[in-house]
Amino acid sequence: MKSTVSSAWRSPQNRFWLWSATLLTAGMGIVNLVSAVTPRLHNRVQWLEALFPFPVRAGVHVFAAVIGFLLLVLSANLLRRKRVAWLLTVALLILSIISNLIKGWDYEESILAGVLLVQLLLMRQQFTAQSDRPSIAQGIRGLIAALLFTLAYGTLGFYLLDHHYSVNFDLGSAIVQTLAMFFTEDNAGLQPTDRFGRFFADSIYIIGAITLSYGVWMLLRPVLLRSEATKRDRQRAQAIVEQYGRSSLARFTLFDDKDYYFSPSGQSVIAYVPKGRGAIALGDPIGPAEDRQEAIVGFQQFCARNDWYPAFYQTLPDDLELYESLGLQALQIGEEAIAELPTFTLEGKPGKNLRTSVNKMVKAGHRIEFYPPPIAESVLKELRSVSDEWLEMMQGSEKKFSLGWFNDAYLRDCEIAVVRNADGRVTAFANVVSEYRLNEATIDLMRHRQNVEHGTMDFLFVSLFQHFKEQGYDGFNLGLSALSGIGMSKQSPRLEKAVRYLYTHLNQFYNFQGLHAYKEKFHPNWEPRYLIYPGWFALPDVVVALVRADSGDRLLDYFKPTGG
């Protein structure tokens, strides 16, 4: 049965009305801006002069301009059905109707605002999405919008109101004069000829102060208003993960970059990161199998209310039919390598190369040490030195979302395998993470110094395999081999074939095939992993959200070499 989550708001008719409301709101913002700096019609304002003194009427001009700025800012959020944006726009339109009448009996602008107000009131049930989290990107956009609006206000004002000054401004000189108001001591010799000219010149500073304050607030808001999962949510999620977690990603769902959605029954949890239009869940829902469908449908509805596209990253193949029955699509993104520990051996021809590397390391005096939690501060200090050197070598920064990062509190609670050379110096390490209900070991961070003995990583992996084989584990997860195994059959979707093309032609930059070949030497089983997404229309937003989540919003670092 197909999911009914694709709400009525996505119908062509409702999208048309959303677009029209958005464009009209932006248009109303521009109208308010222009109207605030347009010369008054004296035959309209004579009777207003008797009711409202000049400071009131002049102040309303500034107020109308500020309303115009806010309407421009809010218009994009209306397209995304944000409830708070709708409430603010309705309030601003009411104020716009009043301010346009007071400042010059501009009934045309008031009528336009009234028509838009009626449309938004009739559409009120469509605006259900919650506001986005504060972000640096929002802040930068807000600051740029503030600067451009202030420049536009001053430029239009000097151009249209030049009869209030001793200079006739063309468009270019109006721009220069606006900039001079902020960057010269004498305002470039500006000389108003009447009271309104002096008022307008001063109003540029008022508009600038208000809009720039908005921009600075938007920029600081992510720091001042952090929105994170509550301690209670984290404890609740941890209890579910410990009871039902069965994958290499289970531990990463508990990191503090995640938010949590709990199924209506409360038995399942989905760990996700919202970025832009996408809400990217890490892996499949965690919980009892019989609650899986309810959890997915609930998450879809939750995302629809927030105007997010739901996506699931690195899902297992087990529930592909369920996802597809709920209107979602699947794209293979790679394969996970899982070595079988009971059959792992260095004996015979298959283990010859690994055996040679291990023997060479042992003869050179290298040794492996396993540290159980809690890890001592002295060991963490040694590991930090290796990690910093590795990050510098990679010319990047810590990745997030589906990987851990170097954090003392996190590593202190992990079992850690450390390679030491003959001098006792740490040359490489890897931390082991739990897969909870799955009898399988996996590692997260895997880092080494810039100059290490050839074969160090082979020595580390073989030691890990032997260690966990002795402890009775069934498998060892070597992690995702990105883009591996995609689009290889004639029946593969076109999109997967396109990804396969990228895999082949981008290998010289990202060495996908080299990483795959390294894992292949351990003779693992390869299991496909998928990205679940709503459809082609959402894929660009989902991919951008995934890149932002993975890079911690450091997009340039995402295109540098990756590692554990």
Disulfide bonds with the S-S distance in Angstrom:
none
